[in-house]
């Protein structure tokens, strides 16, 4: 039998090989491998097309996005992001300028992935910013490519966007390099996209998910409690609203009983099902992972020490109280934000941001934050200003006397006292990060998504400041030209 081998590529660089029998025309799939070939980067060619107009011929070249795209060092980003790829056979990934530009636009203008695709298709400035030379009437990427690119890069590589934003700010005069020597540090909460957790909802939701997964795996349960479980949840909510807490606790106990029965029923069926027990591993089986999570929900108490489950689809969520009257508890991850102390010409820029899982004490975050910040900005930190939450900090020994907190009495000079009055300048920056740059609600999954979203939000904030700064520079240049024309005698 004569065989011929064909190769093809699937989405995201997956390479498939097929062996075809010439006589019987039977297709035999062979080994599939993941292609990690380097992306084919785009370069401006200057070529023209008889049937299409170039973007630089139909758009305003003084637009802030155009000027920003000309200022960004795309080769630096290509070098940083290209380190995750290898020279192996496979379908080449999408160009770095396209994916990095999309990430910048998404968090600069607070767009979801779906809306970003729609805006990119109809906005020539977005396409020019991402490296297109001709207007594209169809998407040159898939929406899911954004997710896969973020996951492939991770927090460490995406720090290059924040680093490049500070470099552009320095090149355009928005900030001076010396402004990065003195910073303000504070922490905030990056909320996760989860519903406000209550014991009743968690118990009922865990039962519903377990019943659905058991049905999907072919396990016949004795009872699903779908109807009575829903009624018990409604009764608990109504009793709690009416402040009839004894009756509400009885309904809660009923929900706990229903979940316990379903957990024990599934455990018995798994033990009796040899095929499922052999093929499923606790870390790989969705059913067994959910079963372990449901047991944690069933057994956790109100005042217990240690981590608790607040969301079934995001078990990494933590309950953090920052002492706010309007929001006593927030559910997400703690994030450290550092901004420049001096109010630069271009505004207040974010110098560093880092997600801190585990809800550490604010003062104990400086041990990791300071070395990361210096590596990012390439400068030595001369002075750090913080609030009272950083008292008793664990900064590295060389920085012990460079950290000043609100209310401090010793080692206070008149200049440091004046600078401490600007400590609260970090608060509006945090507000802008949350309300305009997607830090107010994180939709990315897992702890890696928490870290990625924080870095991209900071980069988006800085690039938004840069677009405003470049618009202001253009206005000043035009105003000076107009003034000179009026001053020249006819």
C-alpha positions, 0 to 999 in steps of 0.5 A: 500500500502506497502512503503519502504524508501531508502536513497542515496547521490548525489554529494557534500554531498546532501542526497536524500530519496525515498519512493518506493511502493512495489506493483506498483513499483512507486518511490516517491521522499521525502525530500532532505537535505544537508549533512554536515558530517565531512570529513573522514581524511586520515592517513598513514597506511603503508599497502602494496598491492600485485597488487600495489606498494606504492608511497613511494617505487617508488618516490624519498623521497628527492624530495622537494614536499615530504619533504614539505608534511612531514613538513606541519602540516596537523592536524592543517589544518584539525582542521581549515577547519573542523570547517565549517562541523557538525556531521550530516548525509550525504555523507562525504566530500573529505579529507582535505589533498586532497583538501588543497593539491590541492589548494596549488599545484594549486597556487604554480605552476600557474595551472588552475583547468583543468590542475591541474586535468591532472597533478595530474593524471600523477604526483606521487609526486602530489598524494603523496603530497595530501595524496595518498599511492598508485598511482591512475589511475583515479581521486578521485575527480571532477573538480567542487569539487575544486570550491565548496571547495573554496566557502565553506571555504572562505577567513577567513578559507583559511588564515590557508594556509598562516599561515601554510606556515609561520610556516613551514618557521620558522620550517625549518629555512627559516625565523626567528620568529623575521623577522615577527616583521618588515614588508613592506606594499604596495597595488596593483591591482588584475585585474579581468578576464574582457574585457577592458570596453567601453561604446559601448561594454557595451551597445551592450552586455547588449542589447544582454543578455537582448534579450537572457534572454527574449527569454528564459523566453518566452517574445516576443519582438517587435524588437531585434536589433541584426543586426543593433545593431552589425552594429552600434557597428562596425561603432562606433569602426571604427569612433573612430579609425579614430578619427571622434568623432562626427560620433562615438558619433552618433553611440554611441547614436544609441546603447543607443537608442536600449538598452533603447527600449529593456529595456522598451519593457521587462518592459512592458511585465513583467508588463503584464505577471502576472505569471512572475511578481508574481514568480520573485523577484529582488534578485532571478530572473536572468532577473530582475537582468540583467534588473536593471544592464542594466538600470545602464549601460544606465544611467551612465555618464563619470564623475559621482561620485560613482560606475559604471558598467565596466563588466556585468558578474562581476559588482563588478569590480572597475576602479583603477589608480595607475599612471603607464605609461604603464597601466593608469587604471586597472579593478579589486580590490585593494589588500594590500600586506605585506612582511618581511623587512629582507631578510631571508635565504629562501627569501622574504616571504608574511606575510599578504594579504587582498583584499580591495573592494571600492578602499580605500585610501592606508593610510586608509587601515592600520586600518584593515590590522594591526590587521589582520596581527598580528592575522595571524602571532601571533606577535606584529608589531614593525615597518611598512615601506610604500611608500608616498601613506600612508601619513596621515594614520589611523593606530591604536593609538598604532601604529601611531609612528611605521609607517614610509613612504618614504620621512619622515623627523621626527623621522628618525634614521640612522637605519630607513633610512637604512631600508627604502632603502629596502622598494622597496623589496616588488615590485618584490614580487608583480610581482611574485605574479602576474606573477607566482601565479595567482594574475595577472588575477583573474578568481574567481567570486564575491567579495568573489572570489577576497579575496580568490584568493589573499590569495591563491596566497600569500600561493602559493608564500610562498610554492614555496619559501619553495620548493626552500629552501628545495632543497637548504638544500638538496644540502648543506647536500649532499655537506657536506657529499661529502666533509667529504668523501674526507677529510677522509683519506683512 
